[in-house]
C-alpha cells in the first residue's frame, strides 16, 4: 500500500507490525507475514541505521521498537494507522492480538 513511499513491501510490513504490536523481532515478523527472514532483517537494519527504530537484547533475541526520539514519529504513526485501517478485518485482528505464550492445558477457549 505505501511501498512506493517507504521503498519496499518488506519495509512496510516491518513498520506496520511494529506499529500494531509496539515491538517485535525479525523471525516473528517474517513468520507473521510468511516471508523469508533475510529481507526482514535487512529492513530492520536499515530502519535502525536511519534512526526510525532501535533495538535491545532480551537474552539471545534482538527486539525492535520505534525510536521515541525519531523526529517524524507521530506523523509516521498516523500514516501507519491509516494503512492498518485498509487491511482486511481478519488481518487487523491478527495484528492486534499480541499473544506470546501458549494457553494453559485444559483452559477453555
DSSP file (Angstrom, degrees, kcal/mol; ACC not computed):
  #  RESIDUE AA STRUCTURE BP1 BP2  ACC     N-H-->O    O-->H-N    N-H-->O    O-->H-N    TCO  KAPPA ALPHA  PHI   PSI    X-CA   Y-CA   Z-CA
    1    1 A X              0   0    0      0, 0.0     3,-0.2     0, 0.0     8,-0.0   0.000 360.0 360.0 360.0 -50.0    0.0    0.0    0.0
    2    2 A X    >>  +     0   0    0      1,-0.1     4,-2.5     2,-0.1     3,-1.1   0.134 360.0 114.0-113.0  19.7    2.7    2.5    0.9
    3    3 A X  H 3> S+     0   0    0      1,-0.3     4,-2.1     2,-0.2    -1,-0.1   0.804  73.3  59.8 -62.0 -27.5    5.7    0.6   -0.5
    4    4 A X  H 34 S+     0   0    0     -3,-0.2    -1,-0.3     2,-0.2    -2,-0.1   0.801 110.9  41.7 -69.6 -26.3    6.2    3.3   -3.1
    5    5 A X  H <4 S+     0   0    0     -3,-1.1    -2,-0.2     1,-0.1    -1,-0.2   0.911 123.4  34.9 -83.2 -47.0    6.7    5.8   -0.3
    6    6 A X  H  < S-     0   0    0     -4,-2.5    -2,-0.2     2,-0.1    -3,-0.2   0.652 109.5-116.2 -87.7 -15.5    8.9    3.6    2.0
    7    7 A X  S  < S+     0   0    0     -4,-2.1     2,-0.3    -5,-0.3    -4,-0.1   0.048  79.3  32.9 110.1 -27.3   10.7    1.8   -0.7
    8    8 A X     >  -     0   0    0     -6,-0.1     4,-1.7     1,-0.1     5,-0.1  -0.995  69.1-120.5-158.6 158.7    9.7   -1.8   -0.3
    9    9 A X  H  > S+     0   0    0     -2,-0.3     4,-2.4     1,-0.2     5,-0.1   0.880 113.4  54.4 -66.5 -39.2    6.9   -4.1    0.7
   10   10 A X  H  > S+     0   0    0      1,-0.2     4,-2.4     2,-0.2    -1,-0.2   0.866 106.0  51.6 -66.4 -35.2    9.0   -5.7    3.4
   11   11 A X  H  > S+     0   0    0      2,-0.2     4,-2.4     1,-0.2    -1,-0.2   0.906 109.7  50.5 -66.6 -40.0    9.8   -2.3    5.0
   12   12 A X  H  X S+     0   0    0     -4,-1.7     4,-2.7     2,-0.2     5,-0.2   0.929 110.3  50.0 -61.0 -44.4    6.1   -1.6    5.0
   13   13 A X  H  X S+     0   0    0     -4,-2.4     4,-2.6     1,-0.2    -2,-0.2   0.917 110.6  49.2 -61.2 -44.0    5.4   -4.9    6.7
   14   14 A X  H  X S+     0   0    0     -4,-2.4     4,-2.5     2,-0.2     5,-0.2   0.934 113.3  46.5 -61.2 -46.7    8.0   -4.3    9.3
   15   15 A X  H  X S+     0   0    0     -4,-2.4     4,-2.2     1,-0.2    -2,-0.2   0.912 113.3  48.3 -63.6 -43.6    6.7   -0.8   10.1
   16   16 A X  H  X S+     0   0    0     -4,-2.7     4,-2.6     2,-0.2     5,-0.2   0.919 112.5  49.3 -63.6 -43.6    3.0   -2.0   10.3
   17   17 A X  H  X S+     0   0    0     -4,-2.6     4,-2.5    -5,-0.2     5,-0.3   0.937 112.8  46.0 -62.8 -46.9    4.0   -4.9   12.6
   18   18 A X  H  X S+     0   0    0     -4,-2.5     4,-1.6     1,-0.2    -1,-0.2   0.855 113.0  51.4 -65.8 -33.7    5.9   -2.7   14.9
   19   19 A X  H  < S+     0   0    0     -4,-2.2    -2,-0.2    -5,-0.2    -1,-0.2   0.936 114.7  41.8 -65.8 -45.3    3.1   -0.1   14.9
   20   20 A X  H  < S+     0   0    0     -4,-2.6    -2,-0.2     1,-0.2    -1,-0.2   0.861 128.6  27.8 -72.5 -36.0    0.5   -2.7   15.8
   21   21 A X  H  < S-     0   0    0     -4,-2.5     2,-0.3    -5,-0.2    -1,-0.2   0.486  92.4-133.8-108.2  -4.7    2.5   -4.7   18.4
   22   22 A X  S  < S+     0   0    0     -4,-1.6    44,-0.4    -5,-0.3     2,-0.3   0.082  82.5  21.8  72.9 -24.4    4.8   -1.9   19.7
   23   23 A X        +     0   0    0     -2,-0.3     2,-0.3    -6,-0.2    42,-0.2  -0.979  65.4 153.5-160.7 164.1    7.8   -4.3   19.5
   24   24 A X  B     -A   64   0A   0     40,-1.7    40,-2.7    -2,-0.3     2,-0.3  -0.969  30.7-116.3-179.0 171.2    8.9   -7.4   17.7
   25   25 A X     >  -     0   0    0     -2,-0.3     4,-2.1    38,-0.2     3,-0.2  -0.855  35.5-103.8-125.2 163.8   11.9   -9.4   16.5
   26   26 A X  H  > S+     0   0    0     36,-0.5     4,-2.6    -2,-0.3     5,-0.2   0.877 116.1  46.3 -56.9 -49.8   12.9  -10.4   12.9
   27   27 A X  H  > S+     0   0    0      1,-0.2     4,-2.5     2,-0.2    -1,-0.2   0.884 111.7  53.0 -63.9 -38.0   11.8  -14.1   12.9
   28   28 A X  H  > S+     0   0    0     -3,-0.2     4,-2.1     2,-0.2    -1,-0.2   0.907 111.5  45.7 -62.6 -43.0    8.4  -13.2   14.5
   29   29 A X  H  X S+     0   0    0     -4,-2.1     4,-2.0     2,-0.2    -2,-0.2   0.921 112.8  50.3 -66.7 -44.5    7.7  -10.6   11.8
   30   30 A X  H  X>S+     0   0    0     -4,-2.6     5,-2.3    -5,-0.2     4,-0.6   0.903 112.4  47.2 -62.1 -41.8    8.9  -12.9    9.0
   31   31 A X  H ><5S+     0   0    0     -4,-2.5     3,-0.6     3,-0.2    -1,-0.2   0.901 108.4  55.4 -66.3 -40.5    6.6  -15.7   10.3
   32   32 A X  H 3<5S+     0   0    0     -4,-2.1    -2,-0.2     1,-0.2    -1,-0.2   0.917 118.3  32.9 -60.1 -43.9    3.6  -13.4   10.7
   33   33 A X  H 3<5S-     0   0    0     -4,-2.0    -1,-0.2    -5,-0.1    -2,-0.2   0.397 108.0-123.3 -94.1   2.9    3.8  -12.3    7.0
   34   34 A X  T <<5 +     0   0    0     -3,-0.6     2,-0.3    -4,-0.6    -3,-0.2   0.932  66.4 130.3  54.1  52.4    5.1  -15.7    5.7
   35   35 A X      < -     0   0    0     -5,-2.3    -1,-0.2    -6,-0.1    -2,-0.1  -0.806  64.9 -79.8-125.5 169.2    8.2  -14.2    4.1
   36   36 A X     >  -     0   0    0     -2,-0.3     4,-0.7     1,-0.1    -1,-0.1  -0.305  34.2-129.2 -67.3 154.9   11.9  -15.0    4.2
   37   37 A X  H  > S+     0   0    0      1,-0.2     4,-2.4     2,-0.2     3,-0.3   0.875  96.6  65.5 -74.0 -40.3   13.9  -13.9    7.2
   38   38 A X  H  > S+     0   0    0      1,-0.2     4,-2.3     2,-0.2     5,-0.2   0.882 100.7  47.5 -57.6 -46.8   16.8  -12.2    5.4
   39   39 A X  H  > S+     0   0    0      1,-0.2     4,-2.1     2,-0.2    -1,-0.2   0.874 112.4  50.9 -64.3 -33.9   14.8   -9.3    3.8
   40   40 A X  H  X S+     0   0    0     -4,-0.7     4,-2.4    -3,-0.3    -2,-0.2   0.925 110.7  48.4 -67.3 -43.4   13.1   -8.6    7.1
   41   41 A X  H  X S+     0   0    0     -4,-2.4     4,-2.3     1,-0.2    -2,-0.2   0.897 110.2  52.5 -62.1 -40.1   16.5   -8.5    8.9
   42   42 A X  H  X S+     0   0    0     -4,-2.3     4,-2.2    -5,-0.2    -1,-0.2   0.914 110.6  46.7 -62.9 -43.2   17.8   -6.2    6.1
   43   43 A X  H  X S+     0   0    0     -4,-2.1     4,-2.7     2,-0.2     5,-0.2   0.884 110.5  52.6 -68.0 -37.8   14.9   -3.8    6.5
   44   44 A X  H  X S+     0   0    0     -4,-2.4     4,-2.2     2,-0.2    -1,-0.2   0.916 110.2  48.9 -62.5 -41.8   15.2   -3.8   10.3
   45   45 A X  H  X S+     0   0    0     -4,-2.3     4,-2.5     2,-0.2    -2,-0.2   0.915 112.4  48.0 -62.7 -43.5   18.9   -2.9   10.0
   46   46 A X  H  X S+     0   0    0     -4,-2.2     4,-1.8     2,-0.2    -2,-0.2   0.911 112.1  48.5 -65.3 -42.8   18.2   -0.1    7.5
   47   47 A X  H  <>S+     0   0    0     -4,-2.7     5,-2.0     1,-0.2     6,-1.0   0.881 112.9  48.6 -65.7 -36.8   15.4    1.4    9.7
   48   48 A X  H ><5S+     0   0    0     -4,-2.2     3,-1.2    -5,-0.2    -2,-0.2   0.907 109.4  51.9 -68.8 -40.9   17.7    1.2   12.8
   49   49 A X  H 3<5S+     0   0    0     -4,-2.5    -1,-0.2     1,-0.3    -2,-0.2   0.835 109.1  52.0 -62.8 -32.0   20.6    2.9   10.9
   50   50 A X  T 3<5S-     0   0    0     -4,-1.8    -1,-0.3    -5,-0.2    -2,-0.2   0.516 115.5-116.7 -82.0  -5.8   18.1    5.6    9.9
   51   51 A X  T < 5S+     0   0    0     -3,-1.2    -3,-0.2    -4,-0.4    -2,-0.1   0.553  84.1 116.4  84.4   7.0   17.1    6.2   13.5
   52   52 A X  S   <S+     0   0    0     -5,-2.0    15,-2.6    -6,-0.2     2,-0.3   0.878  82.4  16.8 -75.8 -38.2   13.4    5.2   12.9
   53   53 A X  E     -B   66   0A   0     -6,-1.0     2,-0.3    13,-0.3    -2,-0.2  -0.828  68.1-151.5-127.3 166.7   13.7    2.2   15.3
   54   54 A X  E     -B   65   0A   0     11,-2.5    11,-1.9    -2,-0.3     2,-0.3  -0.910  10.6-144.5-133.5 164.8   16.0    1.0   18.0
   55   55 A X  E     +B   64   0A   0     -2,-0.3     2,-0.3     9,-0.2     9,-0.2  -0.894  14.2 178.3-130.3 159.3   17.0   -2.4   19.2
   56   56 A X  E     -B   63   0A   0      7,-1.8     7,-2.9    -2,-0.3     2,-0.4  -0.971  30.1-109.7-152.1 159.7   17.9   -4.1   22.5
   57   57 A X  E     -B   62   0A   0     -2,-0.3     2,-0.4     5,-0.2     5,-0.2  -0.772  20.8-176.3 -98.0 136.8   18.7   -7.7   23.5
   58   58 A X  E >  S-B   61   0A   0      3,-3.0     3,-1.5    -2,-0.4     2,-0.5  -0.852  74.9 -54.4-124.8  91.4   16.5   -9.9   25.7
   59   59 A X  T 3  S-     0   0    0     -2,-0.4    -2,-0.0     1,-0.3     0, 0.0  -0.652 120.7 -21.5  71.9-124.8   18.6  -13.0   26.2
   60   60 A X  T 3  S+     0   0    0     -2,-0.5     2,-0.3    -3,-0.1    -1,-0.3   0.550 121.0  95.4 -90.6  -9.4   19.6  -14.1   22.7
   61   61 A X  E <   - B   0  58A   0     -3,-1.5    -3,-3.0   -36,-0.0     2,-0.7  -0.652  65.0-146.6 -89.5 136.0   16.7  -12.3   21.0
   62   62 A X  E     - B   0  57A   0     -2,-0.3   -36,-0.5    -5,-0.2     2,-0.3  -0.905  20.3-161.4-100.5 114.0   17.2   -8.8   19.5
   63   63 A X  E     - B   0  56A   0     -7,-2.9    -7,-1.8    -2,-0.7     2,-0.3  -0.664   1.2-155.7 -96.0 151.2   13.9   -6.9   19.9
   64   64 A X  E     +AB  24  55A   0    -40,-2.7   -40,-1.7    -2,-0.3     2,-0.3  -0.941  17.3 162.4-127.1 147.9   13.0   -3.8   17.9
   65   65 A X  E     - B   0  54A   0    -11,-1.9   -11,-2.5    -2,-0.3   -42,-0.1  -0.959  47.1 -75.0-153.2 166.0   10.6   -0.9   18.6
   66   66 A X  E     - B   0  53A   0    -44,-0.4     2,-0.6    -2,-0.3   -13,-0.3  -0.415  47.7-117.0 -66.6 140.4   10.0    2.7   17.3
   67   67 A X    >   -     0   0    0    -15,-2.6     3,-1.9     1,-0.2     6,-0.1  -0.698  16.4-152.6 -78.8 115.4   12.6    5.2   18.4
   68   68 A X  T 3  S+     0   0    0     -2,-0.6    -1,-0.2     1,-0.3     5,-0.1   0.684  94.8  58.7 -65.0 -14.8   10.7    7.8   20.6
   69   69 A X  T 3  S+     0   0    0    -18,-0.1    -1,-0.3     4,-0.1     2,-0.2   0.468  74.2 122.1 -91.1  -2.6   13.3   10.4   19.5
   70   70 A X    X   -     0   0    0     -3,-1.9     3,-1.5   -18,-0.2     4,-0.2  -0.445  64.8-135.3 -64.7 129.6   12.6   10.0   15.8
   71   71 A X  T 3  S+     0   0    0      1,-0.3     3,-0.3    -2,-0.2    -1,-0.1   0.823  98.9  36.0 -59.2 -38.8   11.7   13.4   14.5
   72   72 A X  T 3> S+     0   0    0      1,-0.2     4,-2.4     2,-0.1    -1,-0.3  -0.038  78.6 121.8-107.3  30.5    8.6   12.3   12.4
   73   73 A X  H <> S+     0   0    0     -3,-1.5     4,-2.6     1,-0.2     5,-0.2   0.919  74.2  48.4 -62.1 -46.8    7.4    9.5   14.7
   74   74 A X  H  > S+     0   0    0     -3,-0.3     4,-2.1    -4,-0.2    -1,-0.2   0.913 113.6  47.5 -61.9 -42.8    3.9   11.0   15.2
   75   75 A X  H  > S+     0   0    0      2,-0.2     4,-2.1     1,-0.2    -1,-0.2   0.903 112.2  49.9 -65.0 -40.9    3.4   11.5   11.5
   76   76 A X  H  X S+     0   0    0     -4,-2.4     4,-2.6     1,-0.2    -2,-0.2   0.908 110.2  50.3 -63.7 -42.4    4.6    8.1   10.7
   77   77 A X  H  X S+     0   0    0     -4,-2.6     4,-2.1     2,-0.2    -2,-0.2   0.872 108.8  51.8 -65.5 -37.1    2.3    6.5   13.3
   78   78 A X  H  X S+     0   0    0     -4,-2.1     4,-1.6     2,-0.2    -1,-0.2   0.921 111.7  47.4 -63.4 -43.6   -0.7    8.5   11.8
   79   79 A X  H  X S+     0   0    0     -4,-2.1     4,-2.0     1,-0.2    -2,-0.2   0.920 112.6  48.4 -62.9 -44.8    0.2    7.1    8.4
   80   80 A X  H  X S+     0   0    0     -4,-2.6     4,-2.6     1,-0.2    -1,-0.2   0.834 106.1  57.8 -67.5 -32.0    0.6    3.6    9.6
   81   81 A X  H  X S+     0   0    0     -4,-2.1     4,-1.5     2,-0.2    -1,-0.2   0.907 108.8  46.2 -62.1 -41.4   -2.8    3.8   11.5
   82   82 A X  H  X S+     0   0    0     -4,-1.6     4,-0.8     2,-0.2    -2,-0.2   0.886 111.1  52.3 -68.1 -38.8   -4.4    4.6    8.2
   83   83 A X  H >X S+     0   0    0     -4,-2.0     3,-1.2     1,-0.2     4,-0.5   0.937 108.7  49.5 -62.3 -47.0   -2.6    1.8    6.4
   84   84 A X  H >< S+     0   0    0     -4,-2.6     3,-1.1     1,-0.3    -1,-0.2   0.849 103.4  62.5 -61.7 -33.6   -3.7   -0.7    9.0
   85   85 A X  H 3< S+     0   0    0     -4,-1.5    -1,-0.3     1,-0.2    -2,-0.2   0.755 101.5  51.9 -62.7 -24.7   -7.3    0.5    8.6
   86   86 A X  H << S+     0   0    0     -3,-1.2    -1,-0.2    -4,-0.8    -2,-0.2   0.555  88.4 100.5 -89.5  -9.2   -7.2   -0.6    5.0
   87   87 A X  S << S-     0   0    0     -3,-1.1     5,-0.1    -4,-0.5    -3,-0.0  -0.394  89.6 -89.2 -69.8 153.9   -6.1   -4.1    5.9
   88   88 A X     >  -     0   0    0      1,-0.1     4,-2.2    -2,-0.1     3,-0.3  -0.262  39.2-109.3 -61.0 153.9   -8.8   -6.8    5.9
   89   89 A X  H  > S+     0   0    0      1,-0.2     4,-2.3     2,-0.2     5,-0.2   0.883 117.3  51.2 -53.8 -45.7  -10.6   -7.3    9.2
   90   90 A X  H  > S+     0   0    0      1,-0.2     4,-2.1     2,-0.2    -1,-0.2   0.876 110.2  49.4 -64.9 -36.1   -9.0  -10.7    9.9
   91   91 A X  H  > S+     0   0    0     -3,-0.3     4,-2.2     2,-0.2    -1,-0.2   0.883 109.4  52.5 -68.6 -38.1   -5.5   -9.3    9.3
   92   92 A X  H  X S+     0   0    0     -4,-2.2     4,-2.1     2,-0.2    -2,-0.2   0.914 110.1  48.4 -62.2 -43.1   -6.2   -6.4   11.6
   93   93 A X  H  X S+     0   0    0     -4,-2.3     4,-2.3     1,-0.2    -2,-0.2   0.910 111.6  49.1 -64.4 -42.4   -7.3   -8.8   14.4
   94   94 A X  H  < S+     0   0    0     -4,-2.1    -1,-0.2     1,-0.2    -2,-0.2   0.876 110.8  51.3 -65.7 -36.2   -4.2  -10.9   14.0
   95   95 A X  H  < S+     0   0    0     -4,-2.2    -1,-0.2     1,-0.2    -2,-0.2   0.910 113.6  43.2 -65.3 -41.9   -2.0   -7.9   14.1
   96   96 A X  H  < S+     0   0    0     -4,-2.1     2,-0.6    -5,-0.2    -2,-0.2   0.832  91.6  91.1 -76.0 -32.8   -3.6   -6.6   17.3
   97   97 A X     <  -     0   0    0     -4,-2.3     2,-0.5    -5,-0.2   -76,-0.0  -0.523  56.9-175.1 -68.4 113.1   -3.7   -9.9   19.1
   98   98 A X        +     0   0    0     -2,-0.6     2,-0.5   -78,-0.0    -1,-0.1  -0.515  18.0 155.4-113.2  62.8   -0.3  -10.0   20.9
   99   99 A X        +     0   0    0     -2,-0.5     3,-0.0     1,-0.1    -2,-0.0  -0.802   9.2 167.7 -95.1 122.7   -0.3  -13.5   22.4
  100  100 A X        +     0   0    0     -2,-0.5     2,-0.3     2,-0.1    -1,-0.1   0.493  54.5  50.6-119.2  -5.4    3.2  -14.7   23.1
  101  101 A X  S    S-     0   0    0      1,-0.0    -1,-0.1     0, 0.0     0, 0.0  -0.946  86.7 -93.2-133.5 158.5    2.9  -17.8   25.2
  102  102 A X        -     0   0    0     -2,-0.3     2,-0.2     1,-0.1    -2,-0.1  -0.234  43.3-101.5 -70.1 155.5    0.9  -21.0   25.0
  103  103 A X        -     0   0    0      1,-0.1    -1,-0.1     4,-0.0     3,-0.1  -0.472  45.3 -95.5 -73.0 144.3   -2.5  -21.4   26.6
  104  104 A X    >   -     0   0    0     -2,-0.2     3,-1.9     1,-0.1    -1,-0.1  -0.342  50.1 -96.4 -60.3 139.6   -2.6  -23.4   29.9
  105  105 A X  T 3  S+     0   0    0      1,-0.3    -1,-0.1    -3,-0.1     3,-0.1  -0.356 108.6  13.4 -61.1 131.3   -3.5  -27.0   29.3
  106  106 A X  T 3  S+     0   0    0      1,-0.3     2,-0.3    -3,-0.1    -1,-0.3   0.350  88.9 138.3  86.1  -6.3   -7.3  -27.7   29.8
  107  107 A X    <   -     0   0    0     -3,-1.9    -1,-0.3     1,-0.1    -4,-0.0  -0.562  58.2-114.1 -74.2 132.0   -8.2  -23.9   29.8
  108  108 A X              0   0    0     -2,-0.3    -1,-0.1     1,-0.2    -4,-0.1  -0.330 360.0 360.0 -67.8 148.8  -11.4  -23.3   27.8
  109  109 A X              0   0    0     -6,-0.0    -1,-0.2    -2,-0.0    -2,-0.0   0.450 360.0 360.0 -82.0 360.0  -11.1  -21.3   24.7
